[in-house]
Amino acid sequence: DRIEFSKVDIVSPHCEVMARKLSFSLVEGKSMLITGPNGSGKTSIFRTLAGLWPSSGGMMSCPSSRVFYVTQRNYTTVGTLRDQVVYPLTVDAALNKLEITLDALDARLDDLMGVVRLRYLIKREGGWDAEKSWGEVLSLGEQQRMGMARMFFHRPIFAVLDDCTNAMSVDVEESLYRHATETLGINIVTMANRTALVKYHDYELKLGEKGDRGEWTLRRIELG
């Protein structure tokens, strides 16, 4: 149960090397912040981990069934407000997996919406059964908080977050990171440059060192 890279080249579809011979091992109980200038390869690592881009050389290991991915602009599925939170499960699949009633599911979702500060949406949009074009109805900040609600609902071992809180205020962002790491014990891999997030991670992987694309350094974060 770890995310591991051993001498992996991160290469874009245009054959640009974003990170050369990237090596790290992230076990349960540890989290990592990936930083670097725009274009240095943070999202490239996200796409490689998610299987959207192939890895080049070396070895990559990722427990795919125990990792949840949250992007900067999250996919909004066709269906109800309820469907937005349980995605990629259907509501029926969620009920079967949890072995609970629809009322019990809605109560659980109500609590999650409180955690991500979206409870007002339930009333504003007409309840859990409301069906709308959610990508147009929800602001970017609301979509990002919905993405975090999904992650909390599924409670993965690892979560890979690609700058997915940049449309939130710092206090909301930090409250969601505390809930993920301290309350739920989710191990986070974050692609972002915000210093407020440093304290929620154990390691920093910094890309584009010395202005050279492909170079990287890894350090243990020491606070205080």
NORPE-V118822 format. One record per backbone hydrogen bond with DSSP energy under -1.0 kcal/mol. CO is the residue of the C=O (numbers start at 0). NH is the residue of the N-H. E is the energy in kcal/mol with one decimal. If there is no record, write none. Layout:
CO;NH;E
CO;NH;E
This chain:
2;25;-3.2
3;60;-2.8
4;23;-2.0
5;58;-1.9
7;21;-3.3
8;55;-1.4
9;17;-3.5
9;18;-1.2
11;14;-2.2
15;11;-2.6
17;213;-1.1
18;9;-2.7
21;7;-2.3
23;4;-2.9
25;2;-2.4
26;29;-1.6
30;201;-2.2
30;202;-1.6
31;189;-2.6
32;204;-2.7
33;191;-1.8
34;206;-2.8
36;39;-2.1
40;44;-2.0
41;45;-1.7
42;46;-2.7
43;47;-2.0
44;48;-2.8
45;49;-2.3
46;51;-2.2
46;52;-1.5
47;50;-1.1
55;8;-2.8
58;5;-2.6
60;3;-2.8
61;63;-2.1
62;65;-2.8
63;66;-1.1
65;156;-1.2
65;157;-2.3
67;159;-2.7
69;161;-2.6
79;83;-1.1
81;85;-1.7
82;86;-1.4
85;88;-2.0
89;93;-2.3
90;94;-2.5
91;95;-2.3
92;96;-2.5
93;97;-2.4
94;98;-1.6
94;99;-1.2
100;104;-2.2
101;105;-2.7
102;106;-2.0
103;107;-1.9
104;108;-2.6
105;109;-2.6
106;110;-1.8
107;111;-1.9
108;112;-2.6
109;113;-1.5
110;114;-1.9
111;115;-2.2
112;117;-3.5
117;120;-2.1
118;121;-1.1
119;123;-2.6
120;124;-2.8
121;126;-3.3
126;129;-1.5
127;81;-1.8
129;80;-1.3
131;133;-1.6
132;135;-1.9
132;136;-1.8
133;137;-2.4
138;142;-2.6
139;143;-2.4
140;144;-2.1
141;145;-2.2
142;146;-2.1
143;147;-1.7
144;148;-2.2
145;149;-2.3
146;150;-1.8
147;151;-2.6
148;152;-2.4
149;153;-2.2
150;154;-1.9
156;186;-2.8
157;67;-1.9
158;188;-2.7
159;69;-2.6
160;162;-1.2
160;190;-3.1
164;167;-1.6
168;172;-2.6
169;173;-2.7
170;174;-1.9
171;175;-2.1
172;176;-2.0
173;177;-2.4
174;178;-2.0
175;179;-2.3
176;180;-2.7
177;181;-2.6
177;182;-1.3
178;183;-2.2
179;185;-3.0
186;158;-2.4
187;31;-2.6
188;160;-3.1
189;33;-3.9
190;162;-1.5
193;196;-1.7
194;197;-1.4
196;199;-1.8
197;200;-1.9
201;220;-2.8
202;32;-2.9
203;218;-2.2
204;34;-2.3
205;216;-2.0
207;210;-1.7
208;211;-1.9
211;214;-1.9
213;19;-2.8
214;207;-2.1
216;205;-2.8
218;203;-2.6
